[in-house]
Amino acid sequence: MVTKTSAPRRIRLTGAVGVCGLCGKSGSLARTECCGNLICDDDRSYSRNGCRTRHDRFTLCGSHLNEGHAGSWQTCRKCRDEFETEIYVWYGMNEWNFVKLENPPSFKPTLCSTCGRRIRLGTDEYTIYPNGRRLCGRCAPSSGM
């Protein structure tokens, strides 16, 4: 596994004409290093909710670059092998992608080990135990925080 030493570079486009390819807003834009698309430049806000942050952290495109994989994320075996199938599909199909995964693999839904409720690994709150059990947010004991 490649160790990430620094955040991917971004080219600031001061005064650039255009809109974010994900949310459609104009303003401070950057071009992603992974795929070269215009995106909101939320680097200075440290927001977990910004377009750029979400594209970098929650897509195969961003992950592929951040992990230092070669070639295209669409055909990368390392990307495919590093994630559970449900997460791989979510990373390739969610709203923070410029290009979605073609022909995503099928997977069995993840169910809570206690109540049997469906857990959507990309979006739902859950806890994983060392023995592999997963509990949904309702069944997992509170951390007291």
GROMACS elastic network, one bead per residue, 0.5 to 0.9 nm:
[ bonds ]
;  ai    aj funct       b0    kb
    1    67     6  0.73808   500
    1    68     6  0.85687   500
    2    66     6  0.87538   500
    2    67     6  0.57465   500
    2    68     6  0.61179   500
    2    69     6  0.82107   500
    3    66     6  0.88491   500
    3    67     6  0.70986   500
    3    68     6  0.82393   500
    4     7     6  0.75683   500
    4    66     6  0.65284   500
    4    67     6  0.65628   500
    4    68     6  0.78221   500
    6     9     6  0.84939   500
    6    66     6  0.89196   500
    7    10     6  0.89526   500
    7    66     6  0.76961   500
    8    32     6  0.85061   500
    8    33     6  0.67147   500
    8    34     6  0.82831   500
    8    56     6  0.87385   500
    8    65     6  0.79369   500
    8    66     6  0.69663   500
    9    32     6  0.80892   500
    9    33     6  0.64229   500
   10    30     6  0.61671   500
   10    31     6  0.61502   500
   10    32     6  0.60241   500
   10    33     6  0.60715   500
   10    41     6  0.85795   500
   11    29     6  0.87491   500
   11    30     6  0.55316   500
   11    31     6  0.57042   500
   11    32     6  0.76039   500
   11    33     6  0.79698   500
   12    16     6  0.87621   500
   12    28     6  0.78111   500
   12    29     6  0.64771   500
   12    31     6  0.70827   500
   12    41     6  0.75755   500
   13    16     6  0.50925   500
   13    17     6  0.85922   500
   13    28     6  0.72026   500
   13    29     6  0.57795   500
   13    30     6  0.56011   500
   13    31     6  0.75939   500
   14    27     6  0.87401   500
   14    28     6  0.67188   500
   14    29     6  0.73456   500
   14    30     6  0.84961   500
   15    27     6  0.79079   500
   15    28     6  0.76359   500
   15    29     6  0.84885   500
   16    19     6  0.89315   500
   16    26     6  0.89693   500
   16    27     6  0.81416   500
   16    28     6  0.79754   500
   16    29     6  0.71069   500
   16    30     6  0.88359   500
   17    26     6  0.78535   500
   17    27     6  0.85306   500
   17    29     6  0.88345   500
   18    21     6  0.87743   500
   18    24     6  0.87456   500
   18    25     6  0.85213   500
   18    26     6  0.62224   500
   18    27     6  0.82741   500
   18    29     6  0.80453   500
   18    38     6  0.75864   500
   19    22     6  0.85405   500
   19    23     6  0.80187   500
   19    24     6  0.51508   500
   19    25     6  0.52356   500
   19    27     6  0.74506   500
   19    29     6  0.75184   500
   19    38     6  0.69000   500
   19    39     6  0.72743   500
   19    40     6  0.79647   500
   20    23     6  0.56601   500
   20    25     6  0.53904   500
   20    26     6  0.62208   500
   20    27     6  0.84833   500
   20    29     6  0.68730   500
   20    30     6  0.86144   500
   20    37     6  0.82060   500
   20    38     6  0.53530   500
   20    40     6  0.54094   500
   20    41     6  0.88897   500
   20    51     6  0.82113   500
   21    24     6  0.58515   500
   21    25     6  0.83260   500
   21    37     6  0.67785   500
   21    38     6  0.57431   500
   21    39     6  0.57203   500
   21    40     6  0.83394   500
   21    98     6  0.70849   500
   22    25     6  0.83622   500
   22    38     6  0.85255   500
   22    39     6  0.67707   500
   22    40     6  0.83221   500
   22    51     6  0.68018   500
   22    95     6  0.76811   500
   22    96     6  0.64743   500
   22    97     6  0.76034   500
   22    98     6  0.69719   500
   23    39     6  0.82417   500
   23    40     6  0.81512   500
   23    51     6  0.73099   500
   24    39     6  0.87236   500
   24    40     6  0.88768   500
   25    39     6  0.87563   500
   25    40     6  0.73997   500
   26    29     6  0.71692   500
   26    39     6  0.89705   500
   26    40     6  0.75946   500
   27    40     6  0.73728   500
   27    41     6  0.84286   500
   28    39     6  0.85932   500
   28    40     6  0.61301   500
   28    41     6  0.55133   500
   28    42     6  0.80393   500
   29    38     6  0.63049   500
   29    39     6  0.54965   500
   29    42     6  0.83658   500
   30    36     6  0.89389   500
   30    37     6  0.80670   500
   30    38     6  0.56466   500
   30    39     6  0.54860   500
   30    40     6  0.62579   500
   30    41     6  0.51515   500
   30    42     6  0.88164   500
   30    52     6  0.85197   500
   31    34     6  0.88359   500
   31    35     6  0.81567   500
   31    36     6  0.52185   500
   31    37     6  0.52133   500
   31    39     6  0.61149   500
   31    40     6  0.86512   500
   31    41     6  0.83613   500
   32    35     6  0.57681   500
   32    37     6  0.54616   500
   32    38     6  0.65827   500
   32    39     6  0.68950   500
   32    52     6  0.77849   500
   32    55     6  0.89019   500
   32    56     6  0.86217   500
   32    62     6  0.87733   500
   33    36     6  0.54577   500
   33    37     6  0.81248   500
   33    62     6  0.86839   500
   33    65     6  0.81023   500
   34    37     6  0.83655   500
   34    56     6  0.84321   500
   34    61     6  0.63444   500
   34    62     6  0.60306   500
   34    63     6  0.89101   500
   34    64     6  0.79796   500
   34    65     6  0.57393   500
   34    66     6  0.85137   500
   35    61     6  0.71894   500
   35    62     6  0.83212   500
   35    98     6  0.84889   500
   37    98     6  0.78020   500
   38    41     6  0.88367   500
   39    42     6  0.87531   500
   39    51     6  0.66220   500
   39    52     6  0.61170   500
   39    55     6  0.89774   500
   40    43     6  0.87172   500
   40    50     6  0.73212   500
   40    51     6  0.58501   500
   40    52     6  0.60276   500
   41    44     6  0.77476   500
   41    45     6  0.88024   500
   41    50     6  0.81395   500
   41    51     6  0.78329   500
   41    52     6  0.63408   500
   41    53     6  0.88518   500
   42    45     6  0.53995   500
   42    46     6  0.68292   500
   42    47     6  0.68413   500
   42    49     6  0.89170   500
   42    50     6  0.57121   500
   42    51     6  0.71720   500
   42    52     6  0.62054   500
   42    53     6  0.71114   500
   43    46     6  0.58609   500
   43    47     6  0.77899   500
   43    50     6  0.84790   500
   43    52     6  0.75345   500
   43    53     6  0.75699   500
   44    47     6  0.81860   500
   45    48     6  0.87836   500
   45    50     6  0.83418   500
   46    49     6  0.87877   500
   46    50     6  0.82677   500
   46    53     6  0.81597   500
   47    50     6  0.56136   500
   47    53     6  0.72426   500
   48    51     6  0.87236   500
   48    53     6  0.60848   500
   48    54     6  0.69188   500
   49    52     6  0.86260   500
   49    53     6  0.68757   500
   49    54     6  0.65491   500
   50    53     6  0.52986   500
   50    54     6  0.61046   500
   50    55     6  0.85369   500
   51    54     6  0.52517   500
   51    55     6  0.60656   500
   51    56     6  0.85627   500
   51    96     6  0.69594   500
   52    55     6  0.50828   500
   52    56     6  0.60427   500
   52    57     6  0.85053   500
   52    96     6  0.85298   500
   53    56     6  0.51570   500
   53    57     6  0.60346   500
   53    58     6  0.81031   500
   54    57     6  0.52006   500
   54    58     6  0.53223   500
   54    59     6  0.74802   500
   54    62     6  0.88102   500
   54    96     6  0.62441   500
   55    58     6  0.56087   500
   55    59     6  0.55482   500
   55    60     6  0.86351   500
   55    61     6  0.76304   500
   55    62     6  0.59690   500
   55    63     6  0.87305   500
   55    95     6  0.89215   500
   55    96     6  0.51659   500
   55    97     6  0.64837   500
   55    98     6  0.86992   500
   56    59     6  0.64599   500
   56    60     6  0.85339   500
   56    61     6  0.74862   500
   56    63     6  0.64468   500
   56    65     6  0.85946   500
   56    66     6  0.77783   500
   56    96     6  0.88760   500
   57    60     6  0.84779   500
   57    62     6  0.61857   500
   57    63     6  0.63532   500
   57    66     6  0.86723   500
   57    91     6  0.89671   500
   58    61     6  0.86265   500
   58    62     6  0.72034   500
   58    63     6  0.73269   500
   58    90     6  0.84102   500
   58    91     6  0.56117   500
   58    92     6  0.85985   500
   58    94     6  0.81339   500
   58    96     6  0.72612   500
   58    97     6  0.86278   500
   58   122     6  0.87751   500
   59    62     6  0.54180   500
   59    63     6  0.61198   500
   59    64     6  0.84068   500
   59    88     6  0.86640   500
   59    90     6  0.79355   500
   59    92     6  0.57909   500
   59    93     6  0.79975   500
   59    94     6  0.74328   500
   59    96     6  0.67350   500
   59    97     6  0.62588   500
   60    64     6  0.56951   500
   60    65     6  0.85441   500
   60    73     6  0.63545   500
   60    74     6  0.80895   500
   60    79     6  0.70868   500
   60    88     6  0.74213   500
   60    89     6  0.89760   500
   60    90     6  0.89713   500
   60    91     6  0.53451   500
   60    92     6  0.54860   500
   60    93     6  0.89710   500
   60    97     6  0.83157   500
   60   101     6  0.87233   500
   61    64     6  0.53290   500
   61    65     6  0.66670   500
   61    66     6  0.88162   500
   61    72     6  0.83780   500
   61    73     6  0.58004   500
   61    74     6  0.81462   500
   61    91     6  0.84619   500
   61    92     6  0.78325   500
   61    97     6  0.75904   500
   61    98     6  0.88396   500
   61    99     6  0.86061   500
   62    65     6  0.53989   500
   62    66     6  0.61093   500
   62    67     6  0.86148   500
   62    73     6  0.88722   500
   63    67     6  0.59433   500
   63    68     6  0.84645   500
   63    69     6  0.87651   500
   63    73     6  0.86065   500
   63    79     6  0.78847   500
   63    91     6  0.88265   500
   64    67     6  0.54196   500
   64    68     6  0.63756   500
   64    69     6  0.54928   500
   64    70     6  0.80073   500
   64    71     6  0.89833   500
   64    72     6  0.81235   500
   64    73     6  0.57938   500
   64    76     6  0.80700   500
   64    78     6  0.85518   500
   64    79     6  0.64635   500
   65    68     6  0.51224   500
   65    69     6  0.61413   500
   65    70     6  0.81470   500
   65    73     6  0.83316   500
   66    69     6  0.78691   500
   67    79     6  0.88219   500
   69    72     6  0.83870   500
   69    73     6  0.80401   500
   69    76     6  0.76605   500
   69    78     6  0.73406   500
   69    79     6  0.79500   500
   70    73     6  0.82145   500
   70    76     6  0.77128   500
   71    74     6  0.87301   500
   71    75     6  0.76944   500
   71    76     6  0.68895   500
   72    75     6  0.57124   500
   72    76     6  0.60838   500
   73    77     6  0.84572   500
   73    78     6  0.89518   500
   73    79     6  0.69396   500
   73    80     6  0.89031   500
   74    77     6  0.88825   500
   74    79     6  0.87175   500
   74    92     6  0.86354   500
   74   100     6  0.89620   500
   74   101     6  0.67008   500
   74   102     6  0.80006   500
   75    79     6  0.84723   500
   75    80     6  0.84222   500
   76    79     6  0.54366   500
   76    80     6  0.64974   500
   76    81     6  0.88589   500
   77    81     6  0.60841   500
   77    82     6  0.85791   500
   78    81     6  0.51176   500
   78    82     6  0.60369   500
   78    83     6  0.89698   500
   79    82     6  0.53311   500
   79    83     6  0.68791   500
   79    88     6  0.78672   500
   80    83     6  0.61538   500
   80    84     6  0.81573   500
   80    85     6  0.77117   500
   80    88     6  0.65972   500
   81    84     6  0.75496   500
   81    85     6  0.84983   500
   81    88     6  0.87559   500
   82    88     6  0.82903   500
   83    86     6  0.79472   500
   83    87     6  0.59790   500
   83    88     6  0.53466   500
   84    87     6  0.53785   500
   84    88     6  0.60210   500
   84    89     6  0.86373   500
   85    89     6  0.61098   500
   85    90     6  0.85494   500
   85   105     6  0.72214   500
   85   106     6  0.77247   500
   85   107     6  0.62524   500
   85   108     6  0.88753   500
   86    89     6  0.52353   500
   86    90     6  0.62144   500
   86    91     6  0.86334   500
   86   105     6  0.85922   500
   86   106     6  0.80665   500
   86   107     6  0.61399   500
   86   108     6  0.79732   500
   86   109     6  0.76774   500
   86   110     6  0.82524   500
   86   120     6  0.81540   500
   86   121     6  0.68744   500
   86   122     6  0.77901   500
   87    91     6  0.59468   500
   87    92     6  0.84137   500
   87   120     6  0.88547   500
   87   121     6  0.63139   500
   87   122     6  0.59640   500
   88    91     6  0.51655   500
   88    92     6  0.61866   500
   88    93     6  0.86127   500
   88   104     6  0.85783   500
   88   105     6  0.88156   500
   89    92     6  0.50645   500
   89    93     6  0.59547   500
   89    94     6  0.83111   500
   89   101     6  0.74654   500
   89   104     6  0.59276   500
   89   105     6  0.70369   500
   89   106     6  0.83684   500
   89   107     6  0.88237   500
   90    93     6  0.51341   500
   90    94     6  0.55773   500
   90   121     6  0.82386   500
   90   122     6  0.59780   500
   90   123     6  0.89445   500
   91    94     6  0.60144   500
   91    96     6  0.85934   500
   91    97     6  0.81513   500
   91   100     6  0.89761   500
   91   101     6  0.86418   500
   91   122     6  0.77356   500
   92    96     6  0.89850   500
   92    97     6  0.70077   500
   92    99     6  0.81416   500
   92   100     6  0.55816   500
   92   102     6  0.85341   500
   92   104     6  0.79136   500
   93    96     6  0.81938   500
   93    97     6  0.67984   500
   93    99     6  0.82247   500
   93   100     6  0.50298   500
   93   101     6  0.57896   500
   93   102     6  0.87189   500
   93   104     6  0.81667   500
   94    97     6  0.61382   500
   94   100     6  0.76125   500
   94   122     6  0.89043   500
   95    98     6  0.81028   500
   95   100     6  0.87252   500
   97   100     6  0.59474   500
   97   101     6  0.88637   500
   99   102     6  0.87972   500
  101   104     6  0.59849   500
  103   106     6  0.89785   500
  107   110     6  0.88252   500
  109   118     6  0.66080   500
  109   119     6  0.73418   500
  109   120     6  0.76086   500
  110   116     6  0.88470   500
  110   117     6  0.84897   500
  110   118     6  0.58762   500
  110   119     6  0.53746   500
  110   120     6  0.68721   500
  110   121     6  0.74229   500
  110   134     6  0.83266   500
  111   114     6  0.85581   500
  111   115     6  0.80640   500
  111   116     6  0.50921   500
  111   117     6  0.54433   500
  111   119     6  0.55046   500
  111   120     6  0.86065   500
  111   134     6  0.75063   500
  111   135     6  0.80407   500
  111   136     6  0.80449   500
  112   115     6  0.56689   500
  112   117     6  0.53000   500
  112   118     6  0.63618   500
  112   119     6  0.64143   500
  112   126     6  0.83967   500
  112   133     6  0.78823   500
  112   134     6  0.55633   500
  112   136     6  0.53555   500
  112   139     6  0.80011   500
  113   116     6  0.59220   500
  113   117     6  0.83584   500
  113   133     6  0.58959   500
  113   134     6  0.56136   500
  113   135     6  0.56939   500
  113   136     6  0.81141   500
  113   139     6  0.89249   500
  114   117     6  0.82472   500
  114   133     6  0.88123   500
  114   134     6  0.82153   500
  114   135     6  0.64460   500
  114   136     6  0.81867   500
  114   139     6  0.67928   500
  114   140     6  0.89427   500
  115   135     6  0.82013   500
  115   136     6  0.82122   500
  115   139     6  0.73712   500
  116   119     6  0.88076   500
  116   135     6  0.89459   500
  116   136     6  0.88241   500
  117   136     6  0.73303   500
  118   136     6  0.80539   500
  119   122     6  0.87738   500
  119   123     6  0.84021   500
  119   124     6  0.60763   500
  119   125     6  0.78508   500
  119   126     6  0.73040   500
  119   134     6  0.86698   500
  119   135     6  0.83348   500
  119   136     6  0.62617   500
  119   137     6  0.88656   500
  120   123     6  0.56872   500
  120   124     6  0.52141   500
  120   125     6  0.83093   500
  120   126     6  0.88984   500
  121   124     6  0.58390   500
  121   125     6  0.78553   500
  121   126     6  0.78095   500
  122   125     6  0.89169   500
  124   136     6  0.77266   500
  124   137     6  0.75719   500
  125   135     6  0.88372   500
  125   136     6  0.62850   500
  125   138     6  0.85790   500
  126   134     6  0.66764   500
  126   135     6  0.55144   500
  126   138     6  0.83423   500
  126   139     6  0.85837   500
  126   140     6  0.70841   500
  127   133     6  0.81975   500
  127   134     6  0.55199   500
  127   135     6  0.52792   500
  127   136     6  0.66136   500
  127   137     6  0.72203   500
  127   140     6  0.63635   500
  127   141     6  0.89866   500
  128   131     6  0.82205   500
  128   132     6  0.62706   500
  128   133     6  0.58530   500
  128   135     6  0.67074   500
  129   132     6  0.53710   500
  129   133     6  0.52770   500
  129   134     6  0.63286   500
  129   135     6  0.83134   500
  130   133     6  0.73367   500
  131   134     6  0.89842   500
  134   140     6  0.84435   500
  135   138     6  0.77739   500
  135   139     6  0.56698   500
  135   140     6  0.52716   500
  135   141     6  0.88868   500
  136   139     6  0.54088   500
  136   140     6  0.60525   500
  137   140     6  0.54836   500
  137   141     6  0.83604   500
  137   142     6  0.88516   500
  138   141     6  0.81075   500
  139   142     6  0.88501   500
  140   143     6  0.87463   500
  141   144     6  0.87051   500
  142   145     6  0.77240   500
